[in-house]
Amino acid sequence: MSVQTASRLGTTAGAPLPGPGVLLVSLTTLSALLFCGAVSAVMLALLLAAWLVRFSSTRLLTG
């Protein structure tokens, strides 16, 4: 058996196919990242809206 064949057998035996657990973990991670991004976007929008309301009300009061 040559070295090339042995190394090829070693790589195929050492790399198992991803099972349903790996897929579940990646999906969970992706959904958690999307959820955090959505929460950040909503909080940023609320901050911007509050700043705009405050800015417009002070502009109206000062004339």
mmCIF file as gemmi writes it, N, C-alpha and C atoms, coordinates in Angstrom:
data_model
loop_
_atom_site.group_PDB
_atom_site.id
_atom_site.type_symbol
_atom_site.label_atom_id
_atom_site.label_alt_id
_atom_site.label_comp_id
_atom_site.label_asym_id
_atom_site.label_entity_id
_atom_site.label_seq_id
_atom_site.pdbx_PDB_ins_code
_atom_site.Cartn_x
_atom_site.Cartn_y
_atom_site.Cartn_z
_atom_site.occupancy
_atom_site.B_iso_or_equiv
_atom_site.pdbx_formal_charge
_atom_site.auth_seq_id
_atom_site.auth_asym_id
_atom_site.pdbx_PDB_model_num
ATOM 1 N N . MET Axp A 1 ? 0.855 -1.188 0 1 0 ? 1 A 1
ATOM 2 C CA . MET Axp A 1 ? 0 0 0 1 0 ? 1 A 1
ATOM 3 C C . MET Axp A 1 ? 0.89 1.236 0 1 0 ? 1 A 1
ATOM 4 N N . SER Axp A 2 ? 0.654 2.129 -0.915 1 0 ? 2 A 1
ATOM 5 C CA . SER Axp A 2 ? 1.511 3.311 -1.019 1 0 ? 2 A 1
ATOM 6 C C . SER Axp A 2 ? 1.116 4.353 0.017 1 0 ? 2 A 1
ATOM 7 N N . VAL Axp A 3 ? 1.963 5.367 0.145 1 0 ? 3 A 1
ATOM 8 C CA . VAL Axp A 3 ? 1.708 6.429 1.123 1 0 ? 3 A 1
ATOM 9 C C . VAL Axp A 3 ? 0.492 7.247 0.714 1 0 ? 3 A 1
ATOM 10 N N . GLN Axp A 4 ? 0.349 7.44 -0.606 1 0 ? 4 A 1
ATOM 11 C CA . GLN Axp A 4 ? -0.774 8.244 -1.087 1 0 ? 4 A 1
ATOM 12 C C . GLN Axp A 4 ? -2.111 7.568 -0.763 1 0 ? 4 A 1
ATOM 13 N N . THR Axp A 5 ? -2.179 6.261 -0.963 1 0 ? 5 A 1
ATOM 14 C CA . THR Axp A 5 ? -3.418 5.545 -0.667 1 0 ? 5 A 1
ATOM 15 C C . THR Axp A 5 ? -3.715 5.557 0.826 1 0 ? 5 A 1
ATOM 16 N N . ALA Axp A 6 ? -2.673 5.411 1.642 1 0 ? 6 A 1
ATOM 17 C CA . ALA Axp A 6 ? -2.872 5.415 3.089 1 0 ? 6 A 1
ATOM 18 C C . ALA Axp A 6 ? -3.352 6.775 3.568 1 0 ? 6 A 1
ATOM 19 N N . SER Axp A 7 ? -2.781 7.84 3.023 1 0 ? 7 A 1
ATOM 20 C CA . SER Axp A 7 ? -3.209 9.169 3.46 1 0 ? 7 A 1
ATOM 21 C C . SER Axp A 7 ? -4.631 9.449 2.996 1 0 ? 7 A 1
ATOM 22 N N . ARG Axp A 8 ? -4.975 8.962 1.813 1 0 ? 8 A 1
ATOM 23 C CA . ARG Axp A 8 ? -6.333 9.17 1.327 1 0 ? 8 A 1
ATOM 24 C C . ARG Axp A 8 ? -7.336 8.409 2.194 1 0 ? 8 A 1
ATOM 25 N N . LEU Axp A 9 ? -6.984 7.197 2.592 1 0 ? 9 A 1
ATOM 26 C CA . LEU Axp A 9 ? -7.86 6.434 3.48 1 0 ? 9 A 1
ATOM 27 C C . LEU Axp A 9 ? -7.982 7.103 4.842 1 0 ? 9 A 1
ATOM 28 N N . GLY Axp A 10 ? -6.899 7.705 5.308 1 0 ? 10 A 1
ATOM 29 C CA . GLY Axp A 10 ? -6.935 8.373 6.604 1 0 ? 10 A 1
ATOM 30 C C . GLY Axp A 10 ? -7.837 9.587 6.599 1 0 ? 10 A 1
ATOM 31 N N . THR Axp A 11 ? -7.83 10.342 5.509 1 0 ? 11 A 1
ATOM 32 C CA . THR Axp A 11 ? -8.667 11.542 5.471 1 0 ? 11 A 1
ATOM 33 C C . THR Axp A 11 ? -10.145 11.181 5.354 1 0 ? 11 A 1
ATOM 34 N N . THR Axp A 12 ? -10.454 10.135 4.584 1 0 ? 12 A 1
ATOM 35 C CA . THR Axp A 12 ? -11.872 9.789 4.456 1 0 ? 12 A 1
ATOM 36 C C . THR Axp A 12 ? -12.397 9.17 5.739 1 0 ? 12 A 1
ATOM 37 N N . ALA Axp A 13 ? -11.543 8.416 6.448 1 0 ? 13 A 1
ATOM 38 C CA . ALA Axp A 13 ? -11.996 7.812 7.694 1 0 ? 13 A 1
ATOM 39 C C . ALA Axp A 13 ? -12.062 8.847 8.812 1 0 ? 13 A 1
ATOM 40 N N . GLY Axp A 14 ? -11.214 9.886 8.751 1 0 ? 14 A 1
ATOM 41 C CA . GLY Axp A 14 ? -11.161 10.869 9.825 1 0 ? 14 A 1
ATOM 42 C C . GLY Axp A 14 ? -12.187 11.972 9.699 1 0 ? 14 A 1
ATOM 43 N N . ALA Axp A 15 ? -12.857 12.069 8.555 1 0 ? 15 A 1
ATOM 44 C CA . ALA Axp A 15 ? -13.825 13.15 8.346 1 0 ? 15 A 1
ATOM 45 C C . ALA Axp A 15 ? -15.228 12.556 8.24 1 0 ? 15 A 1
ATOM 46 N N . PRO Axp A 16 ? -15.945 12.455 9.345 1 0 ? 16 A 1
ATOM 47 C CA . PRO Axp A 16 ? -17.302 11.888 9.27 1 0 ? 16 A 1
ATOM 48 C C . PRO Axp A 16 ? -18.267 12.867 8.616 1 0 ? 16 A 1
ATOM 49 N N . LEU Axp A 17 ? -19.29 12.327 8.037 1 0 ? 17 A 1
ATOM 50 C CA . LEU Axp A 17 ? -20.307 13.179 7.416 1 0 ? 17 A 1
ATOM 51 C C . LEU Axp A 17 ? -21.084 13.919 8.499 1 0 ? 17 A 1
ATOM 52 N N . PRO Axp A 18 ? -21.457 15.164 8.234 1 0 ? 18 A 1
ATOM 53 C CA . PRO Axp A 18 ? -22.221 15.907 9.247 1 0 ? 18 A 1
ATOM 54 C C . PRO Axp A 18 ? -23.59 15.27 9.459 1 0 ? 18 A 1
ATOM 55 N N . GLY Axp A 19 ? -23.9 15.01 10.701 1 0 ? 19 A 1
ATOM 56 C CA . GLY Axp A 19 ? -25.175 14.381 11.022 1 0 ? 19 A 1
ATOM 57 C C . GLY Axp A 19 ? -26.246 15.414 11.311 1 0 ? 19 A 1
ATOM 58 N N . PRO Axp A 20 ? -27.396 14.977 11.764 1 0 ? 20 A 1
ATOM 59 C CA . PRO Axp A 20 ? -28.485 15.919 12.073 1 0 ? 20 A 1
ATOM 60 C C . PRO Axp A 20 ? -28.157 16.837 13.245 1 0 ? 20 A 1
ATOM 61 N N . GLY Axp A 21 ? -27.263 16.401 14.138 1 0 ? 21 A 1
ATOM 62 C CA . GLY Axp A 21 ? -26.886 17.255 15.262 1 0 ? 21 A 1
ATOM 63 C C . GLY Axp A 21 ? -26.143 18.493 14.81 1 0 ? 21 A 1
ATOM 64 N N . VAL Axp A 22 ? -25.24 18.317 13.838 1 0 ? 22 A 1
ATOM 65 C CA . VAL Axp A 22 ? -24.474 19.452 13.313 1 0 ? 22 A 1
ATOM 66 C C . VAL Axp A 22 ? -25.406 20.426 12.609 1 0 ? 22 A 1
ATOM 67 N N . LEU Axp A 23 ? -26.354 19.882 11.859 1 0 ? 23 A 1
ATOM 68 C CA . LEU Axp A 23 ? -27.325 20.733 11.162 1 0 ? 23 A 1
ATOM 69 C C . LEU Axp A 23 ? -28.19 21.499 12.154 1 0 ? 23 A 1
ATOM 70 N N . LEU Axp A 24 ? -28.585 20.834 13.227 1 0 ? 24 A 1
ATOM 71 C CA . LEU Axp A 24 ? -29.417 21.479 14.246 1 0 ? 24 A 1
ATOM 72 C C . LEU Axp A 24 ? -28.663 22.604 14.938 1 0 ? 24 A 1
ATOM 73 N N . VAL Axp A 25 ? -27.389 22.36 15.25 1 0 ? 25 A 1
ATOM 74 C CA . VAL Axp A 25 ? -26.585 23.39 15.912 1 0 ? 25 A 1
ATOM 75 C C . VAL Axp A 25 ? -26.391 24.587 14.992 1 0 ? 25 A 1
ATOM 76 N N . SER Axp A 26 ? -26.129 24.339 13.706 1 0 ? 26 A 1
ATOM 77 C CA . SER Axp A 26 ? -25.928 25.456 12.789 1 0 ? 26 A 1
ATOM 78 C C . SER Axp A 26 ? -27.221 26.241 12.585 1 0 ? 26 A 1
ATOM 79 N N . LEU Axp A 27 ? -28.345 25.546 12.523 1 0 ? 27 A 1
ATOM 80 C CA . LEU Axp A 27 ? -29.631 26.245 12.388 1 0 ? 27 A 1
ATOM 81 C C . LEU Axp A 27 ? -29.955 27.053 13.635 1 0 ? 27 A 1
ATOM 82 N N . THR Axp A 28 ? -29.652 26.492 14.794 1 0 ? 28 A 1
ATOM 83 C CA . THR Axp A 28 ? -29.898 27.214 16.045 1 0 ? 28 A 1
ATOM 84 C C . THR Axp A 28 ? -29.028 28.458 16.128 1 0 ? 28 A 1
ATOM 85 N N . THR Axp A 29 ? -27.76 28.315 15.74 1 0 ? 29 A 1
ATOM 86 C CA . THR Axp A 29 ? -26.853 29.463 15.761 1 0 ? 29 A 1
ATOM 87 C C . THR Axp A 29 ? -27.32 30.536 14.79 1 0 ? 29 A 1
ATOM 88 N N . LEU Axp A 30 ? -27.731 30.12 13.602 1 0 ? 30 A 1
ATOM 89 C CA . LEU Axp A 30 ? -28.191 31.082 12.602 1 0 ? 30 A 1
ATOM 90 C C . LEU Axp A 30 ? -29.446 31.81 13.072 1 0 ? 30 A 1
ATOM 91 N N . SER Axp A 31 ? -30.382 31.081 13.659 1 0 ? 31 A 1
ATOM 92 C CA . SER Axp A 31 ? -31.61 31.736 14.128 1 0 ? 31 A 1
ATOM 93 C C . SER Axp A 31 ? -31.328 32.656 15.306 1 0 ? 31 A 1
ATOM 94 N N . ALA Axp A 32 ? -30.376 32.271 16.164 1 0 ? 32 A 1
ATOM 95 C CA . ALA Axp A 32 ? -30.018 33.148 17.283 1 0 ? 32 A 1
ATOM 96 C C . ALA Axp A 32 ? -29.38 34.433 16.776 1 0 ? 32 A 1
ATOM 97 N N . LEU Axp A 33 ? -28.519 34.324 15.773 1 0 ? 33 A 1
ATOM 98 C CA . LEU Axp A 33 ? -27.899 35.524 15.205 1 0 ? 33 A 1
ATOM 99 C C . LEU Axp A 33 ? -28.941 36.414 14.537 1 0 ? 33 A 1
ATOM 100 N N . LEU Axp A 34 ? -29.871 35.811 13.819 1 0 ? 34 A 1
ATOM 101 C CA . LEU Axp A 34 ? -30.929 36.597 13.182 1 0 ? 34 A 1
ATOM 102 C C . LEU Axp A 34 ? -31.812 37.275 14.223 1 0 ? 34 A 1
ATOM 103 N N . PHE Axp A 35 ? -32.105 36.566 15.307 1 0 ? 35 A 1
ATOM 104 C CA . PHE Axp A 35 ? -32.932 37.138 16.37 1 0 ? 35 A 1
ATOM 105 C C . PHE Axp A 35 ? -32.222 38.321 17.017 1 0 ? 35 A 1
ATOM 106 N N . CYS Axp A 36 ? -30.925 38.168 17.3 1 0 ? 36 A 1
ATOM 107 C CA . CYS Axp A 36 ? -30.164 39.27 17.902 1 0 ? 36 A 1
ATOM 108 C C . CYS Axp A 36 ? -30.102 40.461 16.954 1 0 ? 36 A 1
ATOM 109 N N . GLY Axp A 37 ? -29.955 40.201 15.673 1 0 ? 37 A 1
ATOM 110 C CA . GLY Axp A 37 ? -29.939 41.283 14.698 1 0 ? 37 A 1
ATOM 111 C C . GLY Axp A 37 ? -31.274 42.004 14.631 1 0 ? 37 A 1
ATOM 112 N N . ALA Axp A 38 ? -32.358 41.247 14.702 1 0 ? 38 A 1
ATOM 113 C CA . ALA Axp A 38 ? -33.683 41.862 14.665 1 0 ? 38 A 1
ATOM 114 C C . ALA Axp A 38 ? -33.928 42.698 15.911 1 0 ? 38 A 1
ATOM 115 N N . VAL Axp A 39 ? -33.528 42.191 17.072 1 0 ? 39 A 1
ATOM 116 C CA . VAL Axp A 39 ? -33.698 42.947 18.317 1 0 ? 39 A 1
ATOM 117 C C . VAL Axp A 39 ? -32.871 44.227 18.268 1 0 ? 39 A 1
ATOM 118 N N . SER Axp A 40 ? -31.657 44.139 17.752 1 0 ? 40 A 1
ATOM 119 C CA . SER Axp A 40 ? -30.813 45.331 17.646 1 0 ? 40 A 1
ATOM 120 C C . SER Axp A 40 ? -31.427 46.355 16.699 1 0 ? 40 A 1
ATOM 121 N N . ALA Axp A 41 ? -31.979 45.887 15.594 1 0 ? 41 A 1
ATOM 122 C CA . ALA Axp A 41 ? -32.594 46.804 14.636 1 0 ? 41 A 1
ATOM 123 C C . ALA Axp A 41 ? -33.808 47.5 15.239 1 0 ? 41 A 1
ATOM 124 N N . VAL Axp A 42 ? -34.619 46.759 15.989 1 0 ? 42 A 1
ATOM 125 C CA . VAL Axp A 42 ? -35.805 47.359 16.62 1 0 ? 42 A 1
ATOM 126 C C . VAL Axp A 42 ? -35.39 48.384 17.665 1 0 ? 42 A 1
ATOM 127 N N . MET Axp A 43 ? -34.388 48.055 18.469 1 0 ? 43 A 1
ATOM 128 C CA . MET Axp A 43 ? -33.935 49.005 19.491 1 0 ? 43 A 1
ATOM 129 C C . MET Axp A 43 ? -33.347 50.258 18.855 1 0 ? 43 A 1
ATOM 130 N N . LEU Axp A 44 ? -32.614 50.078 17.763 1 0 ? 44 A 1
ATOM 131 C CA . LEU Axp A 44 ? -32.049 51.231 17.066 1 0 ? 44 A 1
ATOM 132 C C . LEU Axp A 44 ? -33.153 52.103 16.476 1 0 ? 44 A 1
ATOM 133 N N . ALA Axp A 45 ? -34.19 51.469 15.93 1 0 ? 45 A 1
ATOM 134 C CA . ALA Axp A 45 ? -35.312 52.23 15.381 1 0 ? 45 A 1
ATOM 135 C C . ALA Axp A 45 ? -36.053 52.987 16.477 1 0 ? 45 A 1
ATOM 136 N N . LEU Axp A 46 ? -36.225 52.365 17.642 1 0 ? 46 A 1
ATOM 137 C CA . LEU Axp A 46 ? -36.887 53.055 18.75 1 0 ? 46 A 1
ATOM 138 C C . LEU Axp A 46 ? -36.058 54.235 19.241 1 0 ? 46 A 1
ATOM 139 N N . LEU Axp A 47 ? -34.749 54.053 19.327 1 0 ? 47 A 1
ATOM 140 C CA . LEU Axp A 47 ? -33.883 55.159 19.737 1 0 ? 47 A 1
ATOM 141 C C . LEU Axp A 47 ? -33.955 56.311 18.747 1 0 ? 47 A 1
ATOM 142 N N . LEU Axp A 48 ? -33.943 55.976 17.456 1 0 ? 48 A 1
ATOM 143 C CA . LEU Axp A 48 ? -34.015 57.015 16.43 1 0 ? 48 A 1
ATOM 144 C C . LEU Axp A 48 ? -35.356 57.737 16.486 1 0 ? 48 A 1
ATOM 145 N N . ALA Axp A 49 ? -36.439 56.987 16.692 1 0 ? 49 A 1
ATOM 146 C CA . ALA Axp A 49 ? -37.76 57.608 16.777 1 0 ? 49 A 1
ATOM 147 C C . ALA Axp A 49 ? -37.856 58.514 17.996 1 0 ? 49 A 1
ATOM 148 N N . ALA Axp A 50 ? -37.329 58.067 19.133 1 0 ? 50 A 1
ATOM 149 C CA . ALA Axp A 50 ? -37.363 58.902 20.336 1 0 ? 50 A 1
ATOM 150 C C . ALA Axp A 50 ? -36.539 60.165 20.144 1 0 ? 50 A 1
ATOM 151 N N . TRP Axp A 51 ? -35.394 60.033 19.482 1 0 ? 51 A 1
ATOM 152 C CA . TRP Axp A 51 ? -34.552 61.213 19.249 1 0 ? 51 A 1
ATOM 153 C C . TRP Axp A 51 ? -35.249 62.186 18.307 1 0 ? 51 A 1
ATOM 154 N N . LEU Axp A 52 ? -35.911 61.64 17.271 1 0 ? 52 A 1
ATOM 155 C CA . LEU Axp A 52 ? -36.619 62.508 16.327 1 0 ? 52 A 1
ATOM 156 C C . LEU Axp A 52 ? -37.781 63.229 17.001 1 0 ? 52 A 1
ATOM 157 N N . VAL Axp A 53 ? -38.52 62.532 17.863 1 0 ? 53 A 1
ATOM 158 C CA . VAL Axp A 53 ? -39.637 63.164 18.576 1 0 ? 53 A 1
ATOM 159 C C . VAL Axp A 53 ? -39.108 64.266 19.487 1 0 ? 53 A 1
ATOM 160 N N . ARG Axp A 54 ? -38.027 63.978 20.197 1 0 ? 54 A 1
ATOM 161 C CA . ARG Axp A 54 ? -37.46 64.982 21.099 1 0 ? 54 A 1
ATOM 162 C C . ARG Axp A 54 ? -36.934 66.183 20.32 1 0 ? 54 A 1
ATOM 163 N N . PHE Axp A 55 ? -36.281 65.9 19.202 1 0 ? 55 A 1
ATOM 164 C CA . PHE Axp A 55 ? -35.718 66.975 18.395 1 0 ? 55 A 1
ATOM 165 C C . PHE Axp A 55 ? -36.819 67.845 17.802 1 0 ? 55 A 1
ATOM 166 N N . SER Axp A 56 ? -37.879 67.214 17.286 1 0 ? 56 A 1
ATOM 167 C CA . SER Axp A 56 ? -38.953 67.996 16.677 1 0 ? 56 A 1
ATOM 168 C C . SER Axp A 56 ? -39.736 68.772 17.735 1 0 ? 56 A 1
ATOM 169 N N . SER Axp A 57 ? -39.905 68.209 18.93 1 0 ? 57 A 1
ATOM 170 C CA . SER Axp A 57 ? -40.647 68.927 19.966 1 0 ? 57 A 1
ATOM 171 C C . SER Axp A 57 ? -39.839 70.121 20.477 1 0 ? 57 A 1
ATOM 172 N N . THR Axp A 58 ? -38.534 69.993 20.586 1 0 ? 58 A 1
ATOM 173 C CA . THR Axp A 58 ? -37.736 71.149 21.014 1 0 ? 58 A 1
ATOM 174 C C . THR Axp A 58 ? -37.698 72.202 19.927 1 0 ? 58 A 1
ATOM 175 N N . ARG Axp A 59 ? -37.726 71.78 18.67 1 0 ? 59 A 1
ATOM 176 C CA . ARG Axp A 59 ? -37.748 72.764 17.584 1 0 ? 59 A 1
ATOM 177 C C . ARG Axp A 59 ? -39.076 73.516 17.569 1 0 ? 59 A 1
ATOM 178 N N . LEU Axp A 60 ? -40.172 72.818 17.87 1 0 ? 60 A 1
ATOM 179 C CA . LEU Axp A 60 ? -41.475 73.475 17.885 1 0 ? 60 A 1
ATOM 180 C C . LEU Axp A 60 ? -41.594 74.427 19.074 1 0 ? 60 A 1
ATOM 181 N N . LEU Axp A 61 ? -41.027 74.046 20.205 1 0 ? 61 A 1
ATOM 182 C CA . LEU Axp A 61 ? -41.12 74.893 21.39 1 0 ? 61 A 1
ATOM 183 C C . LEU Axp A 61 ? -40.29 76.161 21.243 1 0 ? 61 A 1
ATOM 184 N N . THR Axp A 62 ? -39.122 76.029 20.629 1 0 ? 62 A 1
ATOM 185 C CA . THR Axp A 62 ? -38.255 77.203 20.502 1 0 ? 62 A 1
ATOM 186 C C . THR Axp A 62 ? -38.663 78.07 19.326 1 0 ? 62 A 1
ATOM 187 N N . GLY Axp A 63 ? -39.442 77.52 18.422 1 0 ? 63 A 1
ATOM 188 C CA . GLY Axp A 63 ? -39.905 78.311 17.304 1 0 ? 63 A 1
ATOM 189 C C . GLY Axp A 63 ? -38.957 78.185 16.169 1 0 ? 63 A 1
